[in-house]
């Protein structure tokens, strides 16, 4: 009750302060002049949490935010070190008029409600960090951690947006067997997952992970927003495609794979990929040939970049939101799944960022039922080669990271879900 009263008081203060100075606005610029791009997203989320609508100015100064003026907002901007300008109402009206010009590739999108966020992540400690939880924490955006038990027990509909942590949905424990099966953390991972599978009524971990993957797919079909990075992208689709087929070798589940398993794969069940070939070799650190890590590994780091596509802000609103940035060229970064070989991407999937020279897509998006999904290759946008056991990235050193900005675009995207892409 005390929490409710405090929250209500905050809302009242917002309303009173906004109504008392309604002739001014706050422009949170998102171009090169912004001191802290990542925390700016946290400000936007915080304002939405307090039931105050804001405008996301697509392609205007890097995707700026236009907020109603409130002393409490200005104070929070100062506390978090976010750059801003207080502008008169006449100037904000002029900006909106300029954006409305049909000849200008810009658009104003109203953000209405802060999405409820869940991160799919194991409760036991992992020897790696996760870029999404890092940036959510840094930006001060709240989230819940859920895992297999919560999903199997029907908790997903409580959320608007779900991120898939560095995960292996095939039941092969990340294909870490060759290098790490004698390590305590790997053995703990096996024990934890086998106990969870048995607790939830599954005889194999792969069966549990498939059930989780199908629940997530239903979440998207019903209107949910899915975001996945690194191995949670291709391993997710592979798990869906291999329903009814054993693709796990004996050290993973006690029996060998189904003979001729690749001929039994059903690509129609996948969100993003098709015509790929699965590898069950426990000594190969790959799930399939979807992953473009081998070609990126041969490319010098200084030449490993990807380019964001430019979309029509007035007609292709969704991808425009997802690609907001202060640069269109972003440095690459490795992962277990670094990027996606384009020949295995379905034709109806939208490629939003690619390395054309390597024929690899880094950032892809699609619709499914009433919802959407976005896959982003690589592990950590500010750590080119992030190894098992490496310390987490300190985002205080990277407050303007364009690679991390793409993650936060996806966080705010559901707030504008009532304004879908035009047809």
Steps between C-alpha positions, in 0.01 A plus 500: 500500500789736586655429156167580333468831688857597409435416135175701505681796654762487225229502233325798663828693515558424131153620402519819707849592382412432136175697508667796673763544228324360195646765271841330498635162398815301559692378198729207578726504196640166381763614250874540565432779752342257749727429800332170591284333237436187706368677809281718275296188423466444874361851537245432225396178672477672841273771358274236342486313831347813648221493241631798303501468121805607302588537133778300338627714213617242250806606299496844664841560659567130541152404619440763769234500771257789552368512854256731677685728738498407866746605765521139620596385148766768468645404837514134398675589175763688697545219753547240225733718292275512193530799264183698427361835391201683646317649204191722468177354373534695177831332422367151575204573272741610228701178540185288469391699196840447339482126570148482350626626164440211255832577331696440823592145607395552860199414712366567848376194685313529828621267774213423734577236761815343644516134396535234769833329439616145566845353447519125443809405699600211730495561872832320555821695433639489145864564401396776262293816517216615278501825303129564551502466879816712510343786304162478675676531835720785377204688349300438821217321321328241723454139393408159641710187456301193400605156381360162400279447802323835466447452126369144530269618778345767276660822628595646159167682437583722799767671286512708183865443405726200541876475454667164452827487692804318355317168475503163323148384420621173343596332828872479413616731782641761266720249314761563771567128552838480326663787683321516834328172595748447787437850642284532814278770342420272204420205724280725715318617188428140399382409850278809528332445162447126548339560839278773356391276211409218741317741732288630213419152366745462210733203452761705311630855518450533124129424546470768769679756284274421203191551719643833617573603139144417395358700792712796394375464143142509628590811701605673177197373309280656769660842470825475696831660405799264488865606493788254488877521470792270428422124520143559618419593138600203283471237776140615554401447137693172483312367801165588341599340170615177666178423686466122509862452390789419737794725410691447828794258519538240772699717746209747512197275542621140529419384148621576145329741258225391263652348184494739202373776730568780251250351254229516768532870589184712452608854404140621491502506881788751508460873547803615302700224333467227238703246299775481761694189602527400866821375660473251788877454532574573870853606408380768258412833663211560260132410493468539123625691198266791579776660706742726313770490770749310276504772234513781759788324678706537181428873481731747681322664793551850360314396184215322676209743485134480411278764344146588603247536220314827460125457495216739418403648835147582386429162339736249661449619856591178680848443352568872520440487876720195538788663309512839673863598557755777473697299242404250230833314510554291814804300597449124505545265795538125524277249675420132494258614231664811356272568203280311257598371156247669276435197276324335797273793588136469392391736224231666714751597771610863510876554510573823690878478533754308295859461390442489127856395418468193723140428395403490866209663682550623855157644584174351368131537575168340424134481591316195629129513566428810706858533624853557377847360553851643454825303484835672561821304441804516728557501874615844618498813279797649689717189542611367162600154628320423823627171641350273765603637837578853382381781730186691397535814293497824699246714318619808682780483243254472208203734570459577129529147362309475169499120528327514838258763371347239269406292805331796667307589183335161539415577863304814408345358183203334680405836653395607149331175408166666421664673205594215272678515169287662229371295211 
